[in-house]
Amino acid sequence: MRIAPVALALLRGSAAHFFATAFSASRHSAPSAIASAAASRIPSAFVRNNLSLRGGALNMADRPFETWTFDRHCGTMDWSPAPEAALSAAVADGAIDDADLVIVGVFAPPKDEDAKDDDEEEKEEVAPIAFTGKAKELDDSLGGALSELAAENAKAFQNGGAAGTATPAMRVASPGGKAKRYILLGLGPEEKDKDVENATIAKAAGAVAAACHEQKKAGSCNVLLPSKIGGAGALTDFSTAFYAGLYADNRYRTGKKVEVKAEDVKAVRLFMEGDLPEDAAAAIATGEKLAKGVSLTRDIVNAPHNVLNSESLADTAKRIAAESGGSITCEILGKEECEARGMGCYLGVARGSETDPQFIHLTYKPSGEAKKKVGIVGKGLLFDTGGYNIKTQMMELMKFDCGGAAAVLGAARAVGDVKPDGVEAHFVVAACENMINARAVVPSDILTASNGKTVEVLNTDAEGRLTLADALVFADKECGCESIIELSTLTGACMISLGKKICGVWTDNDDLAKELEDVSKVTGDKSWRMPMANEYAEELKSKIADMTNLGGRYGGAITAALFLTEFVDKKKPYAHIDIAGPVWDDKTGATGFGAKLVSEWVRRQGE
C-alpha cells in the first residue's frame, strides 16, 4: 500500500497501535484440546480456560492460539465462532412481551416545518410519540409506562429521531416472576411515500444486538417493528446487521479479557405488524450467511502477521471451499505454476516473503445454467513493510493491507452459502507479503507481467498494484471473466480524498459504475465514483520499460487506477475499488467492509 508523506502526516494522529505477541506451537504440534476445539468450533475461551499449567507456566504447545514456532511459520488461522442467539420472525397477533427483554421500534413524530434550525440556541420542544397498533396496546397494558419512558428521555432520545438510538431499559415487575425490561428503539422520521431505507434497518438491528449484549441475564428478547417494515429483504437486512453486530474477536484473548457478545440471549423474535413473508425463515438465514462472510473478512484483517501469511490464507480459502457444500472449488497455484504463467510482477514482490507465494483461485458455480461469468480480484498483501522503500510510520497497521483479499474471501464464503442462481464467480487473490531480504525486489528492478508488459519499479511500497497486475490478467485471460471488479487497500491518497468511511470507484464503464452505486446504497458499504483521468497516464511513462509502477506526487489514486487498466482487456467492464479508508476503524479494528458489496454485486449478476 503506497501512502504518500502528506497522507502519513494527516493520518498519524489516528493510527491505532496493537500487536499480537502470543506464541504457540504450529498446527502440526497443537495439543488435542485445541485441535478438537477447532474441529467442533468450541468457543476458544473454553479451551483457554481449560489448558493445563505445567510448573506454573504454559507449555509452548498450550499457548492460547496457533502461530509460528522459531523454525516454522503458521499454517492456519482460526475463525471466530458464529453467535449462538437464534433469530426468528412472527406476526404480531398475540402477546409480544413474553420475553425478558422487549424492544419497541418507533418512528419519530412528523417534523414541524416551522421548527427552528438545530444550530439555534433555543430548540422547539420535542413532540411526543404517538404510539399506534401493537405498540399502543402494549403501552396501554403497562399503564402508559412506554409513554413515560419516552418523555423522560425525550432530549437524548429525540423520540426516535435518529435511527438506531435507544432509551435506557425500563424494568417492570411481573407478578410472581422476574422483572421484564422494556426499551424504545428509534427508527428515524417516517416518510409516508418512501420505503424504510436499508441503512435504517441495519442501524436498528445493530442497536438490538447492542441491547442484547448490554442487558445481562436476559435469556430472550422480543422486538416489535411497525407495519412499514416488512418483506423478505427487510428481514435479510436486519438479520445481517444483527449477527454482524454480535461479532467479537476473542481469538487472541485469554481469561477475563474474553468477551462473548450477548452470551445470555438464546432467542430473539421479530414481531412484524405487517404481513409475514412466506420465506421469512429463509430470508433470516440468508442474512446470517452474509454476516458470516463479514465475520470472516474481519477475522482476516484483524489477524496478526505471526498468524496470517500466504499459506494460512490459502488454508482459509481451502476451508471456504470445503464448507460450501460443493458449490465452490479451490485451486492454489504455487511458485512453479505462477512462473509457468509468467507472473513476474507478483513473484517479484513475493520473493521477499518468508512463505512461498500462494495464488488463490476459488470458483463458484450455480446449480443451474450460468448467465454470466464474473471475476472478483482482491489485493492479498498479508503484511506490508514497504520493502526497501520502508515505511517510517503506520507500519503497525499494515496487516490490514490484505483488506481487499479479506473482502473477496468473505464474499466467497457468503456466496458459497447463499448459492445465488445464474452466475459463475471467480474469486482471485495473489497472496504474499512485502518484506525485506536478500531476494526482495529493489527500486529500479524491471518486472515482466503475465501479459508481457514490463514495469520499472520506482518504489517498492507501490507493490500491491504489481501483485494485482498478474491477478487481473489471470481473471481476464485464463478465467475468461466477462466483467471484473477488484478491491484493494491501494493508496493513502484515496483515504485523504474520501476519508475513512467511503471507498473510491474507478471505471470507464458507466453501466458497471451504476451497478456498484446501486449495490453500495443497498448494502451500506459506501462508495463514490472517482475520475479516470487518462491524461494522467503520462506520469507512468518509463525511460527504459513499458511503464513505471508509480506516478507523480499528485493524483496518486488516479495513476494507480490507470496502471491497473493495463492488465485487463479494454473492451471488458472493469472497476478498481480502493477500500484503504473504510477497511479499518481505529476504535474497533477491522470493519468487514466490502464483503456485502461484493456478495450483492455477484448475486445481481445472475438476475
N, C-alpha and C positions, 0 to 999 in steps of 0.2 A: 504494500500500500504506500503510495507516494504522498507524503504530507509536506507541503512547502513550509519554509521557515515562518512566514506570516501566519499560516494556519496553526502551527505549533504554538506560537506566542499567544494566539487568541484562545486556544483550547487548553493551555497549560493549567489554568485555574480550575478547570472542571474535570481533570483527569482523575480517574479512580485508581486506587492502589491496593491491589491484593494479589498475593501469590499463594498457591497451594504448596505446602512444604512437607507434606507427609511422605513417608517411604513405605513400600511394602514389597512383597515378592511378586514376581511376574505370574501370569496366568498358569504357567507350567508348574509352579511350585506352590500355588494357592492352597490353603487348607480346605478340607472337605466342607467345613461350615460355610465358607464364602462361596465355594463352587456350587453347593446345593442351594444356597440362597439366590444365586444368580439364575439358576435353572427354574426355581419356583417363584421368583420375583418377591421373596420375602423382603419387607422393608429393611433397608440397610441398618437402621437404628437397632433393630432386633439383633442382628448379627453382631454389631459392635458391642452391644451391652452384654453379650454372652461369650465374648472372646476370652480365652484363658490367659491368665497372667503367669509368667514364669520368672521366679526370682524377683518379683516386684516390678518387672518391666515387660513390655510386649516383646514377644519373639518377632523377628523380621517377617516371618510368614503370617503373623497375626495382625499386621498393620491394618488400619481401617479401610483402605481401598487399594486397588491394584495400580501399580505404577512400575517404573523401571527398577531394576537392580543395578549394581555398579557395572555389570558386564552385559546386561541385556535390556533392550528397550521394551516399553509396554506394548502388548499386543492386542489389548481390548479396552473398551470404555463401557462402564456401567450406564444403564439408562435409569432415570428416575421413575419410580413406580407410579402408576395411574392413581388418581384419587379414588377412594372407596365409596363415597357418597353416591347413592342411586337416584338419578333424576327421572321423574315421570310427569305426565300431564293428565288432567281430568277436567271434565266440565264442572263449573261451579254451581251445582244444583242442589247441594246439601250443605252440611256443616263444613266450614272451612277453617275452623280454629281448633281442630282436634290434633294439635301438634304442640311441641314445647315452644317453638318459635313461629310466630305468624308475621309475615311481611306483606303489607298492603301497598300496592302500587297506585300512585295518584298523579294525575296531571295537574299542573298549576292552573289557578284561575285565569280567565282571559285577561290579557294585559290592557290596562286603561291607556288608550292612545293619548290622553291628555296628561298622563303622569309625567313627572319631572324626570330629566335625564339622570343617569346613575352618578354622573360626576358632580351633581349639585349637592350641597351640604345637607339640605333638607329633603328627605325622601318621603314619598307617599306611604301611608300605612298599607301593609300587605293585605290583600283581600283574603278572606277566609276560604278554606277549601270547601267546595260543595260536594260532599260525598254522594255517590249515586250507586244504584244497583246493589250488588252484594256488599260493597264497602259500607253503604249506608245501613244495610241490615245489621252488619257487624257492629257498627258504631252505636246503633240504637240498642242492640242487645247488651252492649257494655255501658249503657247509660251515658253516651256521649263522650266516653273516655278518649276515643281517637280524635275527636274534635279538640278536646283539651290538650292532647299531646301535640297537635299541630299548632295550636295557639301559643303554647308555652315555648315552642321552638321556632316561632314564625320568623324571627330575624335571621337566624342562622340557616334554617331550612328553606326559607323563602317559599314555603308551601309548595315545594316540589318544583320550583322554577328552574333548577339545574338538574339535568338527567344524571342519575347515579348518586345523588345526595340522599342522606338518610337521617332520620331523627334518632336520638338515643332510644334504647329499649325501655318500654314501659312494662312493669310487672303487674299482673292482675292475679290475685289469689283465686284459686279454684276450690270450691267446697270439697273437702275430703281428698284433695290432690295437691300436687306441687304447683307453684305459680307459673302462669304462662307469660311469655314475653311478646310484646307487640312493637313493630317498627313500621313507620311510614317511609315509603321509598319514592323519591322524586323521579318523575318521568319527563320533566320539562313542560313547556307550554303545549297545549293541544292545538293542532292545526286541523280545522274541520275538513278541509278539502285535500288533505295530503295524508299519505300513509305514514306511519311511525317510522322514522329513519332507522337503518341498521345500527348506526352508531349509538342511538338512544337505547336500543335493546341490549347492545353489548355493554354499555355503561351500567344499565340496570342489573344485568346478570353479574357483572363484576362486583357490584355493591352487595348483591345477595351472597356471593361467595365470601366476601369480606365479613359480612354479618354472621354467617355460619361459623367462621373461624373465631370471631371475637366473642360470640355468645357461648361460653364454655358450658359443658354438661347438657347441651341441647341435643337430644338424640334425633329429633325430627323437625322439619321445617316445612311450612305451607306458604306459598306465595300466591297472592291474588292479583291477577292482571286485568285491566279494563278490557272491555269488549273490542276496542280498537286494535288491540294487539292480538293477532291470531294468524293462523296459517302455518303450513309446514316450514316455510322459510324463516318465520319469526322463531319457531321452536329450535331450528338448527342454529340460528344466530345466538339465541340465548344459551343453548347447550354448549356451544363452542366457547363462548366467553366465560360461562360459569366454570367449566372444567379447567380452562386456561387460568382462571383466577385462583384456583386451588393448587397451582404448581408450586413446589418447594424443592429446591436442590439441596438435599442433605447428604450427597454422596461423599463429601469431604469434611463432614462434621461428626463430632462424637459426643456422647453423653448428653448433658443438658443443653448443648448447643443445637441438638436436633429439634426441629420444629415441623410437625406434620400439620398441614392446614386442615381445619375443620375435622379433626380426628374423631370428635364425639358424634358428629352428624352422620347418620346412616341412610336417611331418606329425605329427599326434597321433592315436594309435589307442586307443580304449577297448576293453579286453578284458573281456567280460561272462562271469562264471561260470555265470549262468543262461541261459535261452533268449534268443536274439536276436530281437526283433520283426521281422516281415516288412517293416514300413515303417520300419526303423531309419534309413535314409538320409534319408527324408522328415522324420522326427522331428528329426534333427540340422539339416536345412535350415531347418525351422520355427524352431528356436532361434536360428539365425544371423540369420534375418529379424527376429525380435523384438529381437535385440541391435542390429541396425542402427537400429531405431526408438529404442532407448535412446540410442544414439550421437548421433543427430540431436537428441534432446532435450537432451543435454549440450552439443552444439555451439551450440545456440540460446542457452542460458543463459550459457555461457562467453563468447559473442561480445560485444565492447565496443560501446558505442553509436555510435562513429565508423564501425563496420561495419554494425551491425544497427539498422535503423529500420523503419518500417511498410512501405516499399516493398521493401526487401531481404527482409523476412519474407514479403511477398506473392510475391516471386520464388521463395522456398523452397517455398511452397505449390504454385506452378505446376510446379515440378520434381517434387514428390511425385506430382502427377497424371500428369505426362509419363512417369515411370518405373514407373507402376503397371500397365502393360500394358492400359490401357483400363478398369480396374475402378473408377477414381476420376476424377471430373470436377472442375474447378476454376472457381469463379465469384468474381470480385473486384468488389465494389461500391465505386465512388468516391464523392466527396462529393455529387455530384448525385443518385445513386441513393439514398444514405443520407438526404439531405434530402427526397427524394420520399417516403420511408417514415416521415418524421417522427422520425428518430433524434436528437432534441435532446440527450439525455444524453451519448451517445457523441461527437457533434460538438462539444459544449461543451468536453469535455476535449481533443479533437483540435485545436481552434483554436490551442492553444499550441505545436503541433508544427512543426518545420521542414518535414517531408514531409506530403503530403496523406494523409487517412485512407484506410486500406485495409481494407475489411470482407471477411474471407476466409471462403469457404464451400466446403468440399470435401465431395463426396457419393460414398460408396462404395455400389455396388450389386452383389449377388451374381449369379452366372451363372444361377441358378435363381430360384425364387419366394422373395420376402422374406416371412417370417412376421411380422416386427416392424420398425418404423421407430423408431430411437433418435437422440437428439441428444447431442452432447458439446461443451460450450462451454468455452473457455479464456480466461483473462484475458491480454490481449496488450499490456501496457504495456512498451514496449521500453526506457524509462528513466523513472524517477520521481524528479523533484526535490522533489516535494511541492507544486509550484505556488506560488502566493503564500503559502500556509502552508508555507514552505520548510523542508525538513529541516535540522536542525542537527547530526545525527550519522548515520553509516552510509550516507551518500549514495553512497559508492564501491561499495556492494553493490547498489545499486538497478537494476543491469542485470538482476538475477535476478527483477525484478517481472514478467517475461514467462514465469515458470516454468509457469503454467497453460497458456498457449499452446504452450509447448515440449512439454509432456507430450501435449497433444492432437495436435499435428502429428507428433510422434514416433510416437504410436499410429496415426495415419493412414497413415504410411509403412509401419508393420508390418502393419496390416490390409490395405493395398493389395497387399502382397507375399504374405501368408499366404492371403488371399481366403477368409474363413470363409463358410459357407453360411447361408442363411435369414435374414439380417439386412441391412437398409439403414441405413447410418450417416451422419449429417450432422455434420461437424466445423466448428465455427463459432468465429472469432476476430475481435474488433473491435480492430484494431491501431492504435496511436498512441503518443505519448509525453506525459507530464505535465510540461510545460515552462512557462517564463515569458516572455511577450512582451506587447505592447500589446493583443493579441486574446484572450489567455487568460482563462479563466473566473476570477472573483474571488469571495471569500466574500460571501454574500447574493444572488448570482445565482439566478434560478429557471429551471430547465430543464424541458422537456416531453419525456417519453419517448415511444416509438413506440406505446405502448398508451394514450396520452392522460394519464397521471398526471404531476402536476407535483412537482418536487423542489427544495426550497430547499437551496442549497449552503452549509452552515455551515463546512465545512473542505475546501479544495481537495486536501488529502492523503488524503481518502477518495474518491479518483477512480475506483478500479478498479470499485467497485460501480456507478458511473454507466455505464461502458462495458459492463459485463455486463448491465445492465438491458435495453438495446436488443438485445444479442446473444441474451438469453433469450427476448425477445418474438419475435425472428426464428425461433429454433428451434421455438418453440411454435406460433405462428400461421402463418408463411409455409411452414415445412418440414413442419408437421403431425406433429412427433415425438410418439410415444406415451409415451415415458419419456425424461427428461433428467437428465444429470449435468453438473456444472460444476466445474472445477478452477481455483483461483486462489491466488496468494500474497497473501491479503487482509488479514490482521491480525497485528500483533505480539502481540496478546492470545492468539491461538491458540498462538503459539510459547512464551509464558510458561506456558500451561496444559499443553501436551503435549511441550515440548522440541523438539529438532531431529531426531528420528528418526521421529516419528509424526504423521500428518495427522489433522485433525478432520473428522468427517462429521456434517452436519446434515440431517435429513429427517424428515418426519412419516409417511412410508410405511415400515411395518415390513418389508414384503417386499423393498423396494429396499435397506433397511438391511442385511438378511440377505444379499442378493446381494453387496453390497460388502464385507461382513465375510468372506464365504467367499473372494471373489477376493483380498482382501488377504492372507489366510493362504496361499493358493496361490502368489502372486507375490512375497511378501516385502515389498511396499510396505505398511508397517504403518499401520493406521488405528484410530480409536476413535470410537464414536458419541457425540456431544455433545447436550446438551439443547436442544430447540427450545422455549424458554420464551416462549409467546405473550404473557404479561403484560408482557414487556419491550418490546413494540411501542409502548407508551405513550411511550417515550423518543424515538420517531421522529416525534412529532407536531410540526407546524409551525404557527406563528401565522397564516401567510398562504398556505401552499401545502398540497398533499395530504400531504406528508411532508418530513422533512429527510434528509440523507444521512449523519447521524451521531447516535448515541445519547449517553448519558451516559458518565461516566468508567469505570464498571464494567460488565462483561459485554459488552465491545465486540465480541467474536467472535460472540456470540449476536445482538446487534442488527444486525450486518452480514448475518447469515444471514436474519433476519426481513425486512430490507429487500429482499433478492433474491427472496423468495417472492411479492412484489407484482407480479412480472413473468412469472409462469408460472401457467397455469390451475390453480386449487386442486385440481381433480379428477385432475390428472396426477401420476404419481410423479416427484418431483424431489429431487435431493440436491445440496447445496453442500458441496464438499470443499476445505478450507483447507490448502494444502500449503506455507505460508510457512516452516515449520521444516525439513522434510526435503529441500527442493529444493537446498540448498546445504551444502557441507561446508567448514569453514574451512581444512582442510589440503589438500584435493584439488580444490575447486571444485564445479562442477555435478555432481549425483549421478544425473541421469536419472530421478528419482522421478516416478511417475505413468504413465509410458509403458506399462509392463507391466500395471498395474492397469486402465487404460482398454482396452488391447488384449484382455485376457482377459474383461473385462466385455462388450465388444462381441461377442466370439466366442460367449459363453454365451447371448446374447440370441437367437441363431438356432437354438438346440437345441430 
